[in-house]
Amino acid sequence: LGTQAIMLAIKHGFATSSDRAQLANHFFKVENYESGLRALREVGANRGEMTWQVLRLKLLVALEKGNEATQLANVILEQDSTQENALAALKKFA
């Protein structure tokens, strides 16, 4: 789906987690990090799809949200102890 279609689906409550992640990834690429985090809502906030967790982490790091990024990085590392974005986030906010 295109960006506009996903935003319309979100507005009307029809968007899936995958739609939200796709839109958030678009916003990340254009450096609109706040919109990316808003698009995700709770997607990737807890265990689940690793790519969504990493996308949320990248948005949190870009927004300098150290506490939230550190917490999520630790959750990610429990699942994959070599995940580079999580290791970098912990180093950045140490």
C-alpha positions as CSV (number, residue, x, y, z in Angstrom):
1,L,0.0,0.0,0.0
2,G,1.0,3.6,-0.5
3,T,1.6,6.0,2.3
4,Q,-1.7,7.8,1.8
5,A,-3.6,4.6,1.7
6,I,-2.0,3.3,4.9
7,M,-2.7,6.6,6.7
8,L,-6.4,6.3,5.6
9,A,-6.5,2.7,6.8
10,I,-5.1,3.8,10.2
11,K,-7.6,6.7,10.4
12,H,-10.5,4.3,9.8
13,G,-9.1,1.5,12.0
14,F,-8.4,-1.0,9.3
15,A,-4.6,-0.9,9.4
16,T,-2.6,-4.0,10.4
17,S,0.6,-4.1,12.4
18,S,2.4,-4.7,9.1
19,D,0.8,-1.5,7.6
20,R,1.8,0.5,10.6
21,A,5.4,-0.8,10.4
22,Q,5.6,0.0,6.7
23,L,4.4,3.6,7.3
24,A,6.8,4.0,10.2
25,N,9.7,2.8,8.1
26,H,8.7,5.3,5.4
27,F,8.8,8.1,8.0
28,F,12.1,6.8,9.4
29,K,13.6,7.0,5.9
30,V,12.5,10.6,5.5
31,E,13.7,11.4,9.0
32,N,10.3,12.2,10.4
33,Y,10.9,10.2,13.5
34,E,8.0,11.5,15.6
35,S,5.5,10.5,12.9
36,G,7.2,7.1,12.6
37,L,6.8,6.4,16.3
38,R,3.2,7.6,16.2
39,A,2.4,5.4,13.2
40,L,3.8,2.4,15.1
41,R,1.7,2.9,18.2
42,E,2.4,-0.2,20.2
43,V,3.8,-2.3,17.3
44,G,7.2,-3.5,18.3
45,A,7.0,-2.3,21.9
46,N,7.3,-5.8,23.3
47,R,8.4,-9.2,22.2
48,G,7.1,-10.1,18.8
49,E,8.3,-9.4,15.3
50,M,12.1,-8.6,15.6
51,T,12.1,-6.2,12.6
52,W,9.4,-4.1,14.1
53,Q,11.2,-4.0,17.5
54,V,14.4,-2.9,15.7
55,L,12.5,-0.2,13.7
56,R,11.0,1.1,17.0
57,L,14.4,1.1,18.5
58,K,15.9,3.0,15.6
59,L,13.2,5.6,16.0
60,L,13.7,5.9,19.7
61,V,17.5,6.3,19.2
62,A,16.9,9.0,16.6
63,L,14.6,10.9,19.0
64,E,17.2,10.6,21.8
65,K,14.8,8.7,24.0
66,G,17.5,7.0,26.0
67,N,15.5,5.2,28.7
68,E,13.0,3.7,26.3
69,A,15.7,2.8,23.8
70,T,17.8,1.1,26.5
71,Q,14.8,-0.9,27.7
72,L,13.9,-2.1,24.3
73,A,17.5,-2.8,23.4
74,N,17.7,-5.1,26.4
75,V,14.5,-6.9,25.3
76,I,15.9,-7.4,21.8
77,L,19.2,-8.6,23.1
78,E,17.4,-11.3,25.2
79,Q,16.2,-12.7,21.8
80,D,19.4,-12.0,19.8
81,S,22.5,-11.2,21.7
82,T,24.3,-10.0,18.6
83,Q,21.7,-7.6,17.3
84,E,23.8,-4.6,16.1
85,N,21.2,-1.8,16.6
86,A,20.5,-2.9,20.1
87,L,24.2,-3.1,21.0
88,A,24.8,0.4,19.5
89,A,21.8,1.8,21.4
90,L,23.2,0.5,24.7
91,K,26.6,1.9,23.9
92,K,25.2,5.3,23.0
93,F,23.1,5.7,26.1
94,A,25.5,4.1,28.6
